[in-house]
Amino acid sequence: MATIGPVKLALKVKGDTATVDVTYDIRFSATDMKNKQAYEEECRIIGDDSNAGDAAAGAGGDDTLEFVTPLFNKDVKPGKTEMVSRRHKKSFRALDLDEDKGSIPNPDEIRARVTLRPAPPSKRRPTQRQSPMIKLKMG
């Protein structure tokens, strides 16, 4: 099964634009290399509402704020090396990161989540890894 190295999230807000930069490595197992196992790869920006400071009833659960990988992303699969380095950079409206609204206290907590889903015929379970949280005050 492929593994995801540490996920690093950099976030810059300039005016009305937010730019996220997510980097990580995917390391394929010997079995993946032998079988040329492909994986559906997904990177999302998540609004974290699981902290003790969030008003549990009002905040609800974690929410997807943005998809960083393209909608019709090609599967990632091993090539000649066992590791593939990834970097996804995307800009969008800064207000899209304002996930704590109304009675939910600021700061907004943001993290990146990477998911690998083995492509058929594999029946293995998906694997995920997340970046450390970044706190910022929006709105």
Summary of the structure (lengths in Angstrom):
residues: 139
radius of gyration: 16.7
end to end distance: 41.6
largest distance: 53.0
contacts: 386
relative contact order: 0.31
helix: 10%
strand: 46%
